[in-house]
Amino acid sequence: MNLHDLERQLAFLKEIDRLKSVVRLSPLIDRSRRENSAEHSWHLALYALVLAEHAAGTVDVVRVVKMLLIHDIVEIDAGDVPFHVPSTHEGQAERERLAAERIFGLLPEGQAAEFRELWFEFEAAESDDAKFAKALDRFQPMLHNAATDGGTWVECEVTLEQVEARCRPPIERGAPALWAVAAQLAEAHFREPPQEP
């Protein structure tokens, strides 16, 4: 490793600190504030370590963790687009692709290529590793919403049918046991009468 490569690695590490400033719509479970994208990525990496036995296929947990740690880095440039606000989705895929090229391009060539490939693999969600990673990415916000009396479901006026349409396919493909849990949590929220303040 030469000094120039080290400088590029350090430039990348400084740049990704900006992910801590990308605020997501999802609240923390204690409802003290909204989570940021860096916290979301860290939390998902732990989900992968803890829940790997529930993956639909045979997964390489280290690869899944890598995917989850880098999957939202593109939001530094592209911003976070709330899943339950479809009107904001137009053009997002292209903004994220360009962000991946710029941000991962800060790294030395070999690392840049590895990170780009992992990011594109996550986005495609075709390998067992990527299916599981994508399942966790949809499962975690469902768990947060269920734990916060509806969270973004209430805020965005989402229906149970919309939650099922958006979340069931990726979660069920990557971790059917987690979908069974998520479905029960969503149904309990949407079927129960609202709590009196």
Backbone torsions as a table, in degrees:
resi	resn	phi	psi	omega
1	MET	NA	127.2	179.8
2	ASN	-97.1	170.3	-176.5
3	LEU	-61.6	-37.1	-180.0
4	HIS	-62.3	-42.0	178.6
5	ASP	-63.8	-41.4	178.2
6	LEU	-61.6	-42.2	178.2
7	GLU	-60.7	-39.9	179.1
8	ARG	-66.7	-40.9	178.1
9	GLN	-62.8	-43.2	179.9
10	LEU	-67.5	-35.4	176.5
11	ALA	-63.6	-40.9	177.2
12	PHE	-62.9	-46.7	-178.2
13	LEU	-63.5	-36.1	175.5
14	LYS	-67.9	-41.1	-178.4
15	GLU	-63.2	-41.4	-176.0
16	ILE	-74.0	-8.1	172.1
17	ASP	-59.8	-25.1	-179.8
18	ARG	-64.8	-19.0	179.3
19	LEU	-64.0	-25.0	178.5
20	LYS	-66.6	-18.1	-179.2
21	SER	-95.4	-2.9	178.7
22	VAL	-87.3	107.7	-175.7
23	VAL	-90.8	130.0	178.9
24	ARG	-91.0	167.1	177.5
25	LEU	-74.8	-28.5	-175.6
26	SER	-65.2	133.5	176.1
27	PRO	-81.7	156.5	166.6
28	LEU	-65.4	156.7	-178.8
29	ILE	-62.4	-30.0	177.5
30	ASP	-81.0	-2.1	176.5
31	ARG	63.8	17.0	-178.7
32	SER	-72.3	-25.4	179.7
33	ARG	-171.7	178.8	174.7
34	ARG	-85.6	150.5	178.2
35	GLU	-79.4	157.2	173.2
36	ASN	-102.2	167.6	-173.6
37	SER	-67.7	-28.7	176.7
38	ALA	-67.9	-42.3	177.3
39	GLU	-63.4	-41.0	178.6
40	HIS	-59.4	-45.5	-178.9
41	SER	-64.8	-43.4	177.6
42	TRP	-61.7	-43.3	-178.1
43	HIS	-63.5	-42.3	179.0
44	LEU	-64.1	-36.8	177.8
45	ALA	-60.2	-40.2	176.9
46	LEU	-69.8	-36.7	174.3
47	TYR	-56.0	-43.6	-179.1
48	ALA	-62.4	-43.5	180.0
49	LEU	-64.7	-39.6	-175.3
50	VAL	-80.5	-35.9	-169.8
51	LEU	-107.1	10.2	-174.7
52	ALA	-55.4	-31.9	-179.0
53	GLU	-64.6	-14.7	-178.1
54	HIS	-95.4	2.5	178.5
55	ALA	-63.5	143.9	-179.6
56	ALA	-66.7	-35.5	-179.5
57	GLY	-114.7	-174.1	175.3
58	THR	-82.7	121.4	-175.7
59	VAL	-119.8	152.5	171.9
60	ASP	-95.2	103.0	-172.3
61	VAL	-59.8	-35.9	179.8
62	VAL	-63.3	-42.5	177.6
63	ARG	-64.4	-40.6	179.2
64	VAL	-62.2	-45.2	178.6
65	VAL	-60.3	-44.0	178.1
66	LYS	-58.5	-46.8	179.1
67	MET	-57.4	-46.2	-175.9
68	LEU	-69.2	-32.6	178.0
69	LEU	-71.6	-26.0	-178.5
70	ILE	-106.8	-8.7	-168.8
71	HIS	-62.0	-29.4	-178.4
72	ASP	-106.2	6.3	178.5
73	ILE	-56.4	-31.5	-179.8
74	VAL	-61.3	-19.5	-179.2
75	GLU	-68.2	-13.1	174.0
76	ILE	-56.8	-43.2	178.7
77	ASP	-94.6	-41.0	-170.1
78	ALA	-90.2	-13.9	-177.1
79	GLY	76.3	165.9	175.8
80	ASP	-91.8	129.4	177.3
81	VAL	-106.6	114.1	-178.2
82	PRO	-58.2	131.4	-176.7
83	PHE	-58.8	-37.0	-176.1
84	HIS	-91.1	16.4	176.1
85	VAL	-125.1	75.3	-174.3
86	PRO	-58.1	-25.9	-178.9
87	SER	-63.4	-17.3	-179.4
88	THR	-94.4	0.2	-172.3
89	HIS	-81.4	-20.1	-174.3
90	GLU	-60.3	128.9	178.2
91	GLY	79.4	-3.3	-175.8
92	GLN	-64.9	-40.4	-178.2
93	ALA	-59.6	-42.2	179.8
94	GLU	-70.3	-40.2	177.2
95	ARG	-60.5	-41.1	-179.7
96	GLU	-68.9	-38.6	178.3
97	ARG	-61.4	-45.7	179.0
98	LEU	-63.9	-38.4	178.1
99	ALA	-64.3	-41.5	178.6
100	ALA	-60.3	-43.2	179.7
101	GLU	-62.7	-44.5	-177.6
102	ARG	-69.0	-52.0	-171.3
103	ILE	-71.3	-47.3	178.3
104	PHE	-67.5	-25.6	177.6
105	GLY	-66.9	-12.3	175.3
106	LEU	-69.2	-26.2	-177.0
107	LEU	-77.8	162.5	170.7
108	PRO	-57.1	152.9	-169.7
109	GLU	-49.8	-46.8	-177.7
110	GLY	-64.2	-45.0	178.2
111	GLN	-68.1	-39.6	178.8
112	ALA	-58.8	-44.3	-179.9
113	ALA	-64.7	-42.9	180.0
114	GLU	-61.7	-46.3	-178.1
115	PHE	-66.2	-42.3	177.4
116	ARG	-60.3	-45.2	-179.8
117	GLU	-62.2	-42.2	177.7
118	LEU	-64.2	-40.6	-179.9
119	TRP	-64.3	-47.0	179.2
120	PHE	-64.6	-37.1	177.6
121	GLU	-62.7	-43.3	177.4
122	PHE	-60.2	-46.8	-177.9
123	GLU	-61.7	-40.0	-178.7
124	ALA	-71.1	-30.8	178.3
125	ALA	51.9	47.2	179.8
126	GLU	-109.1	-32.9	178.5
127	SER	-77.6	160.9	177.4
128	ASP	-59.9	-39.9	178.8
129	ASP	-61.1	-47.0	-177.5
130	ALA	-70.0	-35.9	176.9
131	LYS	-61.6	-42.8	-180.0
132	PHE	-67.4	-43.7	178.6
133	ALA	-59.9	-44.6	179.8
134	LYS	-64.7	-38.6	178.0
135	ALA	-60.3	-43.9	179.7
136	LEU	-65.6	-36.7	180.0
137	ASP	-63.7	-30.4	176.4
138	ARG	-89.1	-29.5	-176.9
139	PHE	-71.9	-43.2	-175.4
140	GLN	-58.3	-47.1	178.0
141	PRO	-64.4	-31.2	176.7
142	MET	-63.8	-42.3	178.8
143	LEU	-62.9	-41.4	177.7
144	HIS	-63.9	-44.4	-179.9
145	ASN	-62.6	-43.0	179.5
146	ALA	-63.6	-34.3	-177.5
147	ALA	-82.1	-8.3	-177.8
148	THR	-122.2	35.3	178.9
149	ASP	53.7	36.8	174.9
150	GLY	109.6	-22.3	175.5
151	GLY	39.6	-118.9	-177.4
152	THR	-72.1	-20.3	174.9
153	TRP	-60.9	-45.4	179.9
154	VAL	-70.5	-48.6	-177.0
155	GLU	-57.9	-38.8	-177.2
156	CYS	-98.2	6.2	178.9
157	GLU	53.8	49.9	-178.3
158	VAL	-88.4	143.7	177.3
159	THR	-96.0	163.3	175.9
160	LEU	-59.0	-40.3	-179.9
161	GLU	-61.8	-38.8	178.2
162	GLN	-68.1	-41.2	177.6
163	VAL	-60.3	-46.2	-179.4
164	GLU	-63.8	-43.0	-178.3
165	ALA	-64.8	-37.2	-175.6
166	ARG	-85.8	-31.4	-172.0
167	CYS	-106.3	-32.4	-175.9
168	ARG	-59.2	-51.3	-175.4
169	PRO	-56.0	-51.7	-178.3
170	PRO	-69.1	-36.4	-179.0
171	ILE	-70.5	-43.8	-178.6
172	GLU	-65.1	-35.7	178.2
173	ARG	-66.7	-38.3	-174.2
174	GLY	-95.9	-23.9	-177.0
175	ALA	-162.5	79.4	-176.2
176	PRO	-54.9	-35.9	179.8
177	ALA	-64.2	-35.1	178.5
178	LEU	-71.4	-33.7	176.3
179	TRP	-64.4	-39.5	179.7
180	ALA	-58.2	-41.5	178.3
181	VAL	-68.8	-47.3	-178.0
182	ALA	-61.4	-40.7	180.0
183	ALA	-62.4	-43.1	178.8
184	GLN	-62.9	-41.5	-179.8
185	LEU	-65.0	-43.6	179.7
186	ALA	-65.5	-45.5	-179.7
187	GLU	-61.8	-40.6	179.0
188	ALA	-61.5	-41.1	179.7
189	HIS	-66.5	-49.2	-172.8
190	PHE	-76.9	-24.4	-177.7
191	ARG	-87.7	-23.7	-178.3
192	GLU	-81.7	143.3	177.3
193	PRO	-65.7	150.1	-179.1
194	PRO	-60.8	146.8	179.6
195	GLN	-75.1	141.9	174.9
196	GLU	-75.7	138.9	179.7
197	PRO	-68.7	NA	NA
